[in-house]
Amino acid sequence: MDYTFLRWLGDEALLNNFVAGLPTIALLAIIVLCILLLSKGADWMIDGVVHLASRTGLPKIVIGATIVSLGTTMPETFVSVMAALMGNPGLSLGNGVGSIIADTGLIFGLTCILVSVPVNRFILNRTGWVQVGAATLLVLVSLGALMTTAGEPMLHRWVGLSFLFLLGVYMYITYLWAKQSNAALVLVGGEETAQAHEEELMGIGLCWACLIGGLILVVGGARVLVPSASQIAVRLGVPDDVIAATMVALGTSLPELMTAVTAVRKGHPEITVGNIVGADVLNCLFVIGSSAAARPLAIPPNFFYFHFPAMLIILYSFRFFISMNKEGTFRRWQGAWLLGIYAVYVFLQYALNIGAAH
């Protein structure tokens, strides 16, 4: 079997070596092309989700939490698994944890500030608990490894396989919740049902083509854009640590960011909520689980006093906001709180030289 395509997706060294040999004008052209691909891919993907939701009766937030989040976390998954297999397991854990922090703090925080985001209590009171539960389980398992291991604590293969099993359980339970949620929407004449009569809908096949084609453009564009932009930054003399903590950190969450921007622009912010919650669960169970199953992951000391606490503060804040928003929408100050925590987290990495989590 030819693994060339997978290596191009997951091998940072291969991509970096390729772009390093290109002239600057070619890199600029690639960046412009990638931005166009990201924009067009996100457009296709959101259109596919909206029409698929109306065709199937599934809420858009559910499709965002499953299909879209699976697609947008693929860059983290490929990068993390390839990093683990190639002997850099520390990057795998950092990529998963850092993406959770960026998705919820940066992307969801910005979305709440820019637009009124609805709270689907039926879904979020379920998947929201899975979101914080998966992250809390990761921290507890890591603390257990710290207390029971004489040397460097590790996430062993059995942990990775257990996380992958829990991922399968989560996907099945989400399907059951989606059916229950759909029944509730029909009973109350919800927004999803009403929209089905207002739009001229795509066929199911075209919905899937837009969704999958959009995901390919978004994921592929993000994978090529980041090393190209990083190479230009190197040529301009930008320090490596600044590149790592900014471009690379943002790049792994670029698919979620583009999805959020496009969903808000098209008037469907609930897709963003579903994508962020689903992506957080998948970053824990899928990205870190796959990486640990491929090769045991060492847990650096800075995760226990910096990255894990930042992740839990952001996720439990989000969980608290779901519980307190009785009026049915997230508030702008809540987005500002999440974004503020993310900003402090990034600032402290520079001020204390703790090191980027991605």
N, C-alpha and C positions, 0 to 999 in steps of 0.2 A: 504494500500500500504506500502511496506517495504522500509524505507528511509535509511537503514543501509549503503548502498553503497555511497549515497550522503553525509552522515555524515562522512564517512571515507575520502571522497574527500575534504570536506570543513571544518571539525572540527579540528582545530590545536591541541586542548587539547587532543582529542581522539588519534591522531597520536603520540603526544609527550608522553602521558602516556604509549602507547604501546612500543615505542622504549626505554623508560626509564627503562623498566624491562628486557631488553635484555643485555647479556654480550657484552663486547667491541668487541670480536672476531666475534660475530654474526653481530654486526653493520657494521664492516669492510666488511664482506661478502656481506651484503645487499647493501652497497655503490658500491662495485665492480659490483654486479649484475645490479644495477640501471644504472650505467654508460654504461654497455653493452646494456641494454634495450633502453636507450636514443639514443645510436649510431645506433643500428639496426632499431629502430623506425623512426629516421630521414632519414636513407637510404631508407626505404620503402616509406616514405611520399614523398620525393623528386622524386623518380622514378615514383610514382603514378601521381604526378603533371605533370611531363614532358610528360609522355605518354598520360595522359588525355588531356593536352593542344593540343598535336598533333592529337589526335582522334577527339576532338570536334571543333578544330580551334580557341578556346579561347586563348588569350595570357597568358603566364605563370604568368606574373605580375598580371593579373586579378584574376587568381585562387589563387595566393598567398595573394591577398588583401581581398579575400572573404572566401573561404573554409578553407585555411590553417590558416589564422588569427583568424577565429572563433574557430578553434580547439586549437590553442596555447594560446588564452586568456581564455580558460575554467578554468585553475587553479586560475587566478585572480578572475574570476566571482564567482566560488564556495566559495573561501575563503572570498571574500567581502560580498556576500549575507549571508553566514552563520554567519560571524562576526556581521553584522547588526542585524540579527534575534536573536543572542545570547547576544545582549546588548553591543557590542563594535563597534559602527558605525564609530568611528574615524579611525579605521584600514581600513574600506572600502574605504573611500575617499583617504587616503594615499596610499593604494595599487594601485588604478587606476592612480593617478597622478605620483607616483613614478615609475610605470611601463612604462609610456609614456617617462619619462626622461631617464630611463635605456635603453629602446628599441632604441630610436633615438640617444641618446648621446653615450652610450657604444657600443651597438651591431652594429648599422649602421655606427658609427664612425670607429670602428675597421674594418668593412667590406670594407669601402672606402680606408683605409690605406693599406689593404692587397691585394686588387684586383681592377681592373678597372671596375667600376659599371656603366652600361648603363643607360641613362636617356630616358625613354619612355615618350616623351613630351605629347602625346595624353592622356595617362592615368594620369600622374602625374600633368598635368595642371588642371585636374579635381579633382581627389581624393586628391591631395596635398592641394587644397583649402579647401576641406571638413575636412582634418586632422587639419589644423590650425583653421578653423572656429569652429569646435566642441570644441576645447580647449579654444578658445577665448570666446565662448558662456558660457562655464562652469565658467570662471573667471568673466564675466559680471554678470551672475546670482548670483554668490557668492558675488560680490561687491554690487549688489542690495539688497541682504539679509542683508549685513552688515550695509547698510545705512538706511534700513527701519525697522530694528528690534532693540528693546530696549535692549534685552538680547543677548544671544549667537546666532549668525547667523546660519541658518539651510537651508539645501536643502530638501524641503518638498516632499511629495509623488507626488504631481502634477508635480514637476520638473522631478522626476524619470520617470513618465509615459510619459511626453513630450519627454524626451531623447529616450525612447524606441520607440516612434512613429517616431521620426526622424531617428532612426536606420533602421526601416522598409523602410522608404523613400530612405535612402542611399543605401540599398541593391538593391532595385528595379532600382534606377538610375544607379548603377554600372553595373547591367545586361544590361541596354540599351547602356551604354558607351562601354561595352565589345563587343556588336554586331557591333557598329559603328567602333570600333578599328579593329575588325576582317576583316571588309570590306576593311578598309584602307590597312591592311597588304596584303590582297589578291591582291589589285590593284598594289601594289609596289613590289610584289613578296617577301614579308618579310621573316625574319629568321624562324618564326614559321612554315610557309607553306613549306619552303625548308626542314626543319628537318623531316617533316612527311614522306618524301620520302627516307630519309637516315637511318631511324631506323626501326628495326623490332618491331612493336608496340604490346603492351599488348592489350587484349580485354578490353572493357569498364568495365565489371564486375571486372576483376582483377585490373584495375586501381583504382577503388573505394575501393576494398578490401585492397590494399597497402596503399592508402591514409588514410582510416579510421583506419586500424590496426596500421599504423605508429603513428597516432595521439594518439591512446590509449596507446601505449607503451611510447611515449614521455611524455604525461601528467601524466600517472601513475608513471613512473619512477621518474619524477621531484617531485611529491608529497611525495614520500617515501624517496627520497635521502636527501632532505633538513632537515627534523627533525632528521634523522639518523646522518648526519654530524654535526648538531647543538648539539646533545647529546654527541658526542665524544668531541666536543670543550668544552662543559661544564665540562666534566670529566678531561680535560687537564687544566682547570682553566681559560679559555678565558672568559673575562667579557661579560655579557649579551648584553650590548649596542653595543659591537663590533660584536657579532654574529648577532644582528638584522640588523645592517647597512651593513653587508657584505653577509653572507650566505643566510639569509632570503630574502634580497633585490635581490640578484642574482638569488635565487631559483625561485621567481615568474616569472622571465623573462628567465629561463633556456630553456623552449621549443622554444622561439624565437631565443635564442643563438645557440642551437643545429641545428635548421633549417638553420640559417645563415651559420654556419660552413660547414654543409653538402652541401648546395646549392653552396657555393663557391668552395668546393673541387670537386664537380661534374661539375663545369663549367656553373652554372646557377644562377649568382648573381642577376638577375632580380627578381627571386622568393623572395630573401631577401628584396628587395625594396618594393615589393607588400605586403609582410608579415608585415613589419615594419609600413608602412602607414596604412594598414588595421587594425593592432593591436592598433595603436594610436587612430583611430576613435572608435574602439570597446571598448577600455579602458575607453573612455569618455562616449559614449552613452550606451554601453551594461553593463560594469562592474559597473560604478557609477550610471547609470540609474536603473539597477536592484536593487542595494543596497538601493538607495533612495526610490524606489517603495516599497521595503520590510519594511523599517523603515527610518524615516527622519534622515538625516546625519548632525551632528554638524560640523561646520567649525572652527577648531582651529586658533588662531591668527597668528601662524607661517606660515600658508599657504599664507597669504596675503603679507607678506614681504619676504618670502624665496622660498617656493615650487612652487607657481604659477608663480613668475617672472622667476625662473629657467626653468620651462616648456615652457613658451612663448619665452624666448631667444633661446632655442634649436630648437623649432618648426619653428619660423620665420627665423632663420638662414638656416634651411633646405629648407624652401620655397624660400628664396633668392637664394640659390645655384641652385635650379631647374630653376629659371628664368635666371640666368647668364650663365649656362652651354650650350652655343649655339653649341658646338662641339659634344654634345651627350653623354658625360660621366662625372661622378663626379670625382673631383680631390682629390689627397691624402691629400693636405693641408686642404681641407674642412672636411675630416674625422678627421684630427688631431684637428681642431677647435671644432667640436662637442664632441670629446672624451675629449678634454681639459676642456670644460665647465662642462662635467659630473664629471671629476676628481676634479675640484674646488668645485662643489656642494657637493660631498661626503666628501672632506676635511673639508669644512666649518661646516658640521654637527658635526664633532668631535671638531674642534677648537672653535666653538661658542656654542656647546652643544645644537643645535637646535632640534635635534631628527630626526630619520629616517622617511622618508615618507611612507615606506612600512609597 
